[in-house]
Amino acid sequence: MSDRLVPVLLLVLLFLLALGAMAWGWRRRGRRQQDLPELPQPIAGGKALEISADPLRARGVYVSTTLAEQPLERVVARGLGARSRARITEAADAGRPVLLVDREGAPSFLIPLADVRSLHTAPGMAGKWVGGDGLLVVRWRLGETLLDTGFRLDRAEDQARFLDLPPCAPPRTGPAPTTIPPDSTAPEARKEHP
């Protein structure tokens, strides 16, 4: 029995070191991203939130939020790092059109449609890779940072309906870049809404 004890203890120690390194990396990433503004929340605690009789609504999984065009650079600050079940609803908050992202077991937030730069599909991002057009991705601006927030919706027809959502963001001029550096905030580094 003692001839197996040492290898087992070494494996347990290696496993604990790996877990510690992952936790350290997660906290470090969160500290690095603390300059992100607070997530938009409903005005007056949601009392000004208006949902129409037939809103655009879908259920699915909130996959993650990443820096725009960097599908593996997960944003963990402000509670955005946790994957969760979610419901996305088109609404109005004190008259401004928004997407309400109501998450189970994680902070809910709003994405103002005026800040949305594009709605598109992607094969995956940090936290989920499904191939094809499996994820609905909302590219939007939070403060000076351009983000991609991904959802794996339960029904494909819901994804098609969200992709048809009319843009509210003002059109931008200039060529769209192929990549956006993580610290880039220049207007020319933002992608136009299609």
For each residue, the residues with C-beta under 8 A, 3 or more apart:
1: 4 5
2: 5 6
3: 6
4: 1 7 8
5: 1 2 8 9
6: 2 3 9 10
7: 4 10 11
8: 4 5 11 12
9: 5 6 12 13
10: 6 7 13 14
11: 7 8 14 15
12: 8 9 15 16
13: 9 10 16 17
14: 10 11 17 18
15: 11 12 18 19
16: 12 13 19 20
17: 13 14 20 21
18: 14 15 21 22
19: 15 16 22 23
20: 16 17 23 24
21: 17 18 24 25
22: 18 19 25 26
23: 19 20 26 27
24: 20 21 27 28
25: 21 22 28 29
26: 22 23 29 30 76 81
27: 23 24 30 31
28: 24 25 31 32
29: 25 26 32 33 74 76 81
30: 26 27 33 34 76 77 81
31: 27 28 34
32: 28 29
33: 29 30 36 75 76 77 78
34: 30 31 77
35:
36: 33 75 77 78 142 143 145
37: 142 143
38: 41 78
39: 78 79 80 107 109 110 142
40: 98 109 110 111 112 142
41: 38 109 110
42: 45 46 47 48 49 93 100 110
43: 47 48 49 93 94
44: 47 48 94
45: 42
46: 42 49
47: 42 43 44
48: 42 43 44 93 94
49: 42 43 46 91 92 93 100
50: 91 92 93
51: 55 89 91 92 100
52: 55 90 91 92
53:
54:
55: 51 52 89 90 91
56: 89 90 161 162 165
57: 87 88 89 90 158
58: 87 88 151 153 154 155 158 159 161 162
59: 85 86 87 88 153 154 158
60: 85 86 88 136 151 152 153 154 158
61: 83 84 85 86 128 151 152
62: 83 84 85 86 101 103 106 149 150 151
63: 83 125 126 127 128 135 150 151 152
64: 74 75 80 81 83 125 126 127 128 149 150
65: 74 75 80 81 147 148 149 150
66: 70 71 72 73 74 75 125 126 147 148 150
67: 70 73 75 145 146 147 148 180 182
68: 139 146 147 148 180 191
69: 148 177 178 179 180 191
70: 66 67 73 179 180 182
71: 66 122 124 125 126 148
72: 66 125 126
73: 66 67 70 126 182
74: 29 64 65 66 81 126 127
75: 33 36 64 65 66 67 78 80 81 147
76: 26 29 30 33 80 81
77: 30 33 34 36 80 81
78: 33 36 38 39 75 107
79: 39 82 106 107
80: 39 64 65 75 76 77 149
81: 26 29 30 64 65 74 75 76 77
82: 79 105 106
83: 61 62 63 64 127 128
84: 61 62 103 104 105 106
85: 59 60 61 62 103 104 105
86: 59 60 61 62 101 102 103 104 151
87: 57 58 59 100 101 102
88: 57 58 59 60 99 100 101 102 151 153 162
89: 51 55 56 57 99 100 102
90: 52 55 56 57 97 98 99 100 165
91: 49 50 51 52 55 97 98 99 100
92: 49 50 51 52 95 96 97 98
93: 42 43 48 49 50 96 98 100 110 112
94: 43 44 48
95: 92
96: 92 93 112 113 114
97: 90 91 92 112 113 114 168
98: 40 90 91 92 93 110 111 112 113
99: 88 89 90 91 110 111 113 116 138
100: 42 49 51 87 88 89 90 91 93 108 110
101: 62 86 87 88 108 109 110 111 149
102: 86 87 88 89 108
103: 62 84 85 86 106 107 108 109
104: 84 85 86
105: 82 84 85
106: 62 79 82 84 103
107: 39 78 79 103
108: 100 101 102 103
109: 39 40 41 101 103
110: 39 40 41 42 93 98 99 100 101
111: 40 98 99 101 115 116 138 140 149
112: 40 93 96 97 98 115 116 140
113: 96 97 98 99 116 165 167 168 169
114: 96 97 168 169
115: 111 112 140 141 142 169
116: 99 111 112 113 119 138 139 140 167 168 169 193
117: 139 140 141 146 169 172 190 191 192 193
118: 137 138 139 191 192 193 194
119: 116 136 137 138 139 162 163 165
120: 137 139 163 194
121: 133 134 135 136 137 159 163
122: 71 125 133 134 135 137 148 150
123: 129 130 131 132 133 134 135
124: 71 128 129 130 131 134 135
125: 63 64 66 71 72 122 128 129 135 137 148 150
126: 63 64 66 71 72 73 74
127: 63 64 74 83 150
128: 61 63 64 83 124 125 135 150 152
129: 123 124 125
130: 123 124 134 135 152
131: 123 124 134
132: 123
133: 121 122 123 159
134: 121 122 123 124 130 131 152
135: 63 121 122 123 124 125 128 130 150 151 152
136: 60 119 121 150 151 152 153 159 162 163
137: 118 119 120 121 122 125 148 149 150 151
138: 99 111 116 118 119 148 149 150 151
139: 68 116 117 118 119 120 146 147 148 191
140: 111 112 115 116 117 146 147 149
141: 115 117 144 145 146 147 190
142: 36 37 39 40 115 145 147
143: 36 37
144: 141 185
145: 36 67 141 142 185
146: 67 68 117 139 140 141 180 189 190 191
147: 65 66 67 68 75 139 140 141 142
148: 65 66 67 68 69 71 122 125 137 138 139
149: 62 64 65 80 101 111 137 138 140
150: 62 63 64 65 66 122 125 127 128 135 136 137 138
151: 58 60 61 62 63 86 88 135 136 137 138
152: 60 61 63 128 130 134 135 136
153: 58 59 60 88 136 156 158 159 162
154: 58 59 60 158
155: 58 158 159
156: 153 159 160
157: 160 161
158: 57 58 59 60 153 154 155 161 162
159: 58 121 133 136 153 155 156 162 163
160: 156 157 163 164
161: 56 58 157 158 164 165
162: 56 58 88 119 136 153 158 159 165
163: 119 120 121 136 159 160
164: 160 161
165: 56 90 113 119 161 162
166:
167: 113 116 193 194
168: 97 113 114 116
169: 113 114 115 116 117 172 193
170:
171: 192 193
172: 117 169 187 190 191 192 193
173:
174: 187 188
175: 188
176: 191 192
177: 69 180 188 189 191
178: 69
179: 69 70
180: 67 68 69 70 146 177 184 189 190 191
181: 184 189
182: 67 70 73
183:
184: 180 181 189
185: 144 145 189
186: 189
187: 172 174 190
188: 174 175 177
189: 146 177 180 181 184 185 186
190: 117 141 146 172 180 187
191: 68 69 117 118 139 146 172 176 177 180
192: 117 118 171 172 176
193: 116 117 118 167 169 171 172
194: 118 120 167
